Amino acid sequence: MAKVFTIPVRPKLGARKRERTSDPRYVDGQRLLVEAMKYLAQTDPVKNRSAIELLSEHVRTRFRMSDSPLG
């Protein structure tokens, strides 16, 4: 069996954290999803219920690895 060696690395305490800035495309995308849910609810809420739930879940989680505003 092979042995695994780990070499600990001390954290840099003086390092600055990167400022996060919001991407307007991400915010516009979330706004578009909300408008789509409103449209689906007005046209036929019973028939479009599953689509509304899917969009609602996406808006509620607000962040997924595939659409990160950080790029």
C-alpha positions in Angstrom: 0.0 0.0 0.0 1.1 3.5 -0.8 1.5 6.1 2.0 -0.1 9.5 1.6 1.8 12.5 2.9 0.1 15.8 3.6 2.0 19.0 3.9 0.1 21.6 5.9 0.1 25.1 4.5 -0.3 28.1 6.8 -3.1 30.5 5.8 -2.1 34.0 4.8 -3.7 36.2 7.5 -2.8 39.5 5.9 -4.3 38.6 2.4 -7.1 40.8 1.2 -10.4 39.2 0.3 -11.6 39.9 -3.2 -14.6 42.3 -3.4 -17.6 40.7 -5.0 -19.5 42.8 -7.5 -22.9 41.9 -8.9 -23.1 41.2 -12.6 -26.0 43.1 -14.2 -26.6 40.1 -16.6 -27.2 37.8 -13.6 -29.7 40.3 -12.0 -31.5 40.7 -15.3 -31.7 37.0 -15.7 -33.4 36.6 -12.3 -35.8 39.4 -13.2 -36.6 37.7 -16.4 -37.4 34.5 -14.6 -39.8 36.3 -12.3 -41.6 37.9 -15.2 -41.9 34.5 -16.8 -43.5 33.1 -13.7 -46.0 36.0 -13.6 -46.9 35.4 -17.2 -47.4 31.7 -16.7 -49.5 32.3 -13.6 -51.8 34.7 -15.5 -52.3 32.6 -18.6 -53.2 29.2 -17.0 -51.9 28.6 -13.4 -53.2 25.1 -13.2 -51.7 23.9 -16.5 -48.4 25.7 -15.9 -48.0 24.7 -12.3 -45.0 22.5 -12.8 -43.2 25.1 -14.9 -43.9 27.8 -12.3 -42.5 25.5 -9.6 -39.3 24.8 -11.5 -38.7 28.5 -12.1 -39.6 29.3 -8.5 -37.0 26.8 -7.3 -34.4 28.4 -9.4 -35.2 31.9 -8.2 -35.3 30.8 -4.6 -31.9 29.2 -4.6 -30.5 32.3 -6.2 -27.2 30.7 -7.0 -26.1 27.6 -8.9 -22.7 26.6 -10.0 -23.6 26.7 -13.6 -24.8 30.3 -13.6 -22.3 31.9 -11.2 -22.2 35.7 -11.6 -18.4 35.5 -11.0 -17.9 33.8 -14.3 
